[in-house]
Amino acid sequence: MAAIMTRDELFTRISTILQDTFEIDPARISPAANLYTDLDIDSIDAVDLIVQLKPLLGGKLQPDAFKAVRTVQDVVDVLHGLIRDAA
């Protein structure tokens, strides 16, 4: 069984995805950064982000879990909870 990733590890992974997939400047990515207003992520991009996060959960990912997500930290917290619940 894979070790549960820490919130810091998840933040690093999400930050890398944002940089590689959406070409976002790393200086703009912080836990408090709003995905929509600060990072210009739209709903299509958000779906792409969720798809890229699926492997962290072994493919089991409920898009509904991300409805209330607004900041990078929200993504980290939701993922951390889902990974912990799956373990």
C-alpha positions as CSV (number, residue, x, y, z in Angstrom):
1,M,0.0,0.0,0.0
2,A,1.3,3.4,-0.9
3,A,2.2,5.8,1.9
4,I,-0.2,8.6,2.4
5,M,1.2,11.8,1.0
6,T,1.6,14.8,3.3
7,R,-0.1,18.1,2.6
8,D,3.3,19.5,1.7
9,E,3.9,16.7,-0.8
10,L,0.5,17.2,-2.3
11,F,1.1,21.0,-2.6
12,T,4.3,20.3,-4.4
13,R,2.6,17.8,-6.8
14,I,-0.3,20.2,-7.5
15,S,2.1,23.1,-8.0
16,T,4.1,21.1,-10.5
17,I,0.9,20.2,-12.4
18,L,-0.2,23.9,-12.5
19,Q,3.2,24.9,-13.8
20,D,3.6,22.1,-16.4
21,T,0.0,21.9,-17.6
22,F,-1.2,25.5,-17.4
23,E,2.2,27.3,-17.7
24,I,1.6,29.2,-14.5
25,D,4.6,31.1,-13.0
26,P,5.6,29.2,-9.8
27,A,5.8,32.6,-8.0
28,R,2.0,32.9,-8.4
29,I,1.3,29.5,-6.8
30,S,0.8,29.6,-3.1
31,P,-1.6,27.8,-0.8
32,A,-3.8,30.9,-0.6
33,A,-3.8,31.5,-4.4
34,N,-7.4,31.5,-5.7
35,L,-7.5,29.0,-8.7
36,Y,-9.9,31.2,-10.6
37,T,-9.0,34.8,-9.9
38,D,-5.3,34.5,-9.1
39,L,-4.3,31.6,-11.4
40,D,-6.8,32.1,-14.2
41,I,-8.0,28.5,-14.0
42,D,-11.4,28.1,-15.8
43,S,-13.9,25.3,-15.4
44,I,-12.3,23.3,-18.3
45,D,-8.8,23.7,-16.7
46,A,-10.3,22.6,-13.4
47,V,-11.5,19.4,-15.0
48,D,-8.0,18.8,-16.5
49,L,-6.5,19.4,-13.1
50,I,-8.8,16.8,-11.5
51,V,-8.0,14.3,-14.2
52,Q,-4.3,14.8,-13.6
53,L,-4.8,14.2,-9.8
54,K,-6.6,10.9,-10.4
55,P,-3.5,8.8,-10.2
56,L,-2.8,10.0,-6.7
57,L,-6.1,8.4,-5.6
58,G,-5.7,5.2,-7.6
59,G,-8.2,6.5,-10.1
60,K,-11.1,6.9,-7.7
61,L,-11.9,10.6,-7.8
62,Q,-15.3,12.2,-7.3
63,P,-15.5,15.6,-9.1
64,D,-18.2,16.5,-6.6
65,A,-15.6,16.6,-3.9
66,F,-14.1,19.6,-5.6
67,K,-17.2,21.8,-5.9
68,A,-16.3,24.0,-3.0
69,V,-12.6,24.3,-3.9
70,R,-11.4,27.9,-4.4
71,T,-7.7,27.9,-3.4
72,V,-4.7,25.7,-4.0
73,Q,-4.9,24.8,-0.3
74,D,-8.5,23.7,-0.7
75,V,-7.3,21.3,-3.4
76,V,-4.6,20.0,-1.1
77,D,-7.1,19.5,1.8
78,V,-9.7,17.7,-0.3
79,L,-7.1,15.4,-1.8
80,H,-5.5,14.7,1.6
81,G,-8.9,13.8,3.0
82,L,-9.8,11.5,0.0
83,I,-6.4,9.8,0.1
84,R,-6.7,9.3,3.9
85,D,-10.2,7.9,3.5
86,A,-9.1,5.5,0.7
87,A,-6.2,4.2,2.9
